[in-house]
Amino acid sequence: MSSHGPEHPGAPDEPVAAGRPAADRPETQAPVDFAVDLTSHEMLRRTHVMAALGPDWDPVAALRGEEEATELLYSGLSAEQQRIHDDLVAAGVLPGRGGGRAAP
C-alpha cells in the first residue's frame, strides 16, 4: 500500500482534520472558557514553605540580619563609590539604606 493513498480501503481521499473530513469542519470555532482554580495548590505550597523554614524561623530577625548585611556591604565606600551608590539609590535601582524595614 502506498504511503500517499488512503489508510483504509474505502476512506475518502480528501484531507482530514481533527478526525473529520474537510467538508464537515466548521469555518470557525467558538472560544472555550477555561479556568483553573489554584487556590488549594497555593495553600499547599505555602504549607510546604513554612514547614521547610521550620518552627524556629523568625522573620523579623531575618530582616534585621539583611539590614545589617546591607550596612556592612556599603560601609567604607570611597567618595566615588558613595556618589555612584547615591545615584543608584536616587534612580531607584538600589533601595535606600536603613529605613527601618525590620521592626526594632
C-alpha positions in Angstrom: 0.0 0.0 0.0 1.3 3.5 -0.9 2.0 5.9 2.0 0.3 8.6 -0.1 -3.0 6.9 -0.5 -5.9 6.4 1.9 -5.0 4.4 5.0 -8.2 2.3 5.0 -9.9 0.8 1.9 -12.9 3.0 1.1 -11.6 6.0 3.0 -12.2 9.4 1.3 -9.3 11.0 -0.5 -10.0 14.4 1.0 -7.8 15.9 3.8 -8.9 15.0 7.3 -8.5 17.4 10.3 -9.5 16.5 13.9 -11.0 13.3 12.7 -13.5 14.9 10.3 -13.3 15.4 6.5 -12.7 19.0 5.4 -16.3 19.4 4.3 -17.6 18.7 7.8 -15.3 21.2 9.6 -16.8 24.5 10.8 -15.2 27.6 9.4 -14.5 29.0 12.9 -14.7 27.5 16.4 -16.0 29.4 19.4 -13.5 30.1 22.1 -13.7 27.7 25.1 -13.9 29.1 28.6 -11.1 27.5 30.5 -10.4 28.3 34.2 -8.2 26.5 36.7 -8.6 27.3 40.4 -5.1 27.0 42.0 -6.2 28.1 45.5 -5.8 24.7 47.1 -2.4 24.2 45.4 -1.2 27.7 46.6 -2.2 26.8 50.2 -0.3 23.5 49.9 2.7 25.3 48.5 2.7 27.8 51.4 2.3 25.0 53.9 5.4 23.3 52.4 7.4 26.6 52.5 6.6 27.2 56.2 7.4 23.5 57.0 10.8 23.9 55.3 11.5 27.1 57.2 10.9 25.3 60.5 9.4 26.4 63.8 12.4 28.5 64.8 12.3 30.9 61.8 11.9 34.5 62.9 11.0 36.8 60.0 11.9 40.0 62.0 15.3 38.6 62.9 15.8 37.7 59.2 15.0 41.2 58.1 17.3 42.7 60.7 20.1 40.4 59.6 19.5 41.6 56.0 19.7 45.2 57.0 22.9 44.6 59.0 24.4 42.8 56.0 23.5 45.7 53.7 25.0 48.2 56.1 28.2 46.2 56.2 28.2 45.8 52.4 28.0 49.5 51.8 30.2 50.7 54.7 33.7 52.0 53.9 32.9 53.2 50.4 35.3 55.7 48.8 33.9 59.1 47.8 33.4 58.0 44.2 31.7 54.7 45.2 29.4 56.6 47.6 28.5 59.0 44.8 27.7 56.1 42.5 25.7 54.4 45.2 23.7 57.6 45.9 23.0 58.0 42.2 21.7 54.4 42.0 19.5 54.9 45.1 18.1 58.2 43.6 17.4 56.3 40.3 15.5 53.6 42.2 18.0 50.9 41.2 19.1 50.2 44.8 17.0 50.6 47.9 17.9 53.3 50.3 20.0 52.4 53.4 18.3 52.0 56.7 14.7 52.9 56.5 13.7 50.5 59.3 12.2 47.8 57.2 12.5 45.5 60.2 10.8 46.3 63.4 13.1 47.1 66.4 
